[in-house]
Amino acid sequence: MKKTVLLPLAAALVSVCIFAGACAGAGNYVSHDAQDLLQEDFGIALKKGDTAMTDAVNTVVDKWVQDGTMDKYFDYYTRLADENSSHDAPQGLKLSWDLDAYTETVDMYTESGFAPYEFVYTSGYPVSDGTAEEGAYTLQGIDVAIACQVAENLKCKLVIHDVAFDSIISHLNAADGKALAAAGLTINEERKQEVDFSNVYSSSTLSIVCAEDADYQNLKDLSGLKIGVQEGTSGDLIASAALKAEGYSYEVGEDDDKETVNIKLGAETEITRYKTYAAALAALQAGKIDVIFMDKIPAQLLIKNI
């Protein structure tokens, strides 16, 4: 296991096309924000009742959010995940964590196909297990940086486990000792029954990846289509709920002004679940599905690098 994290330099500013408002495209595919859904908040997951780890993560998350460091990391890793980017970083942004001297460990459970939160990169932090031998591939990303800083503050090594997305929480809860799960995890009531969450460190909207001549602006527009999702993600959970007889519902407004929004997909709609977004993209390109339903920034990076 490599004990020192040495991350390469990358650009500070995110290109306009990545952060364009409702639609960004590359080649024959585009990504449209689902305008009938609310913004989602991401948090780091911790074992239920593990207040020590929750406090340790919140110490990092709160500081980085408040002083602007989180935005710098977000820009940095988004740019780094774009294979056409240059590799300069903002001055003062910490890119290495020396964990050599520590013997205790923090285990991190993630799924590597969710740039810019975590993604395979030629130089980064080696995974300890997964689909390849130990150290055979390395990860970069916002979640990796957070976990590295948490480990350093706790005077621990960081051991990264690259697992299937829908098994992340079960792996976390089965872990011994200090552990966290980070994979762009949306904070929702279902997951809060199984784990505790850190404070919010990032937010996203769900997007629809489709052919550039298609005009799908809302989840409800996908009724009757073949929808690809990554198993266990918010895209999977929301689309699956919308396919049920009662539909997918959420509330908008506050107190007495709350209003319930309900979205239903027709019974002829098909949802296909994939282990990775790369597999979903291959299915889209092969014409096996009509759209991919996924988070915004990863969607834009996915199609940008086709």
Secondary structure by P-SEA (a helix, b strand, c coil): cccbbbbbbbbcccccccccccccccccbbbbccccccbbbbbbbccccaaaaaaaaaaaaaaaaaaaaaaaaaaaaaaaacccbbbbbccccccccccccccbbbbbbbbccccccbbbccccccccccccccccbbbbcaaaaaaaaaaaaacbbbbbbbccccaaaaaaaaccccccccccccccaaaaaccccccccbbbbbbbbccccccccccccccccbbbbccccaaaaaaaaaaccccccccccccccbbbbbbbbcccbbbbbbccaaaaaaaaaaccccccccccaaaaaaaaac
